[in-house]
Amino acid sequence: MKIFLDTANIDEIRRFHNMGLLDGITTNPSLLFREGQNPDYIMEEIASMVSGDVSLEVVATKYEEMVREGTELHDKGNNVVVKVPMTPDGLRACRTLSSNNIPVNVTLIFSANQAVLAAKSGAKYVSPFIGRLDDIGHDGMDLIRTILEIFGNYDFDTQVLVASIRHPLHVVEAARLGAHVVTLPPQVLDKMLKHPLTDIGLKSFLSDWRLLQKSQK
Ligand code: E4P
């Protein structure tokens, strides 16, 4: 399972990149807005820092503009995957960009049928938003299960990128189902690292080591 970081914060990306944990990055216009800096600067920095796939999203809504904007985004780096929304124009742009060897991530997927259509349009990734489904009383993880089953039935090459992850249990469940990628907010990746018994165990090992040192004097 690949781990992507879902952020436009360069410091957070650098922190986890230095730990060697990142297979890629996903961003979106809202995440870029949160940083309050020049979005082009941020997108270029991210694309050059990380060698794995970096999803950068178009904001155009019409086919021709999506293709133009997507092509420009891809010029920021060979690792750039163009994110397009799950709309008729988005799927058309997905087909064109994919045919031009520009990989596409179809975002804002909320049903299995949308995932099938995106896969048939040549998407490298589909991004089902599980947290937002959970928020309205649906079972987001059930959607992941269904999409993986369908993609397996037909040997689609498209990868399921589990998005809108809210907590570490989402990651465990996605991994048990065999999802290809999870994209995590930095706070979820931080929580995955932590366990109170690790902290307690380390404290006790270090304290015993200090006692041993004293006893040897
Ligand atoms: C994925 O690519 C999206 O950027 C992201 O996962 C959306 O998550 P949210 O529902 O927490 O905004």
Boltz pocket constraint, residues with backbone or C-beta under 6 A from the ligand:
constraints:
  - pocket:
      binder: B
      contacts: [[A, 6], [A, 26], [A, 27], [A, 28], [A, 107], [A, 127], [A, 129], [A, 131], [A, 132], [A, 162], [A, 163], [A, 164], [A, 165], [A, 183]]
      max_distance: 6.0
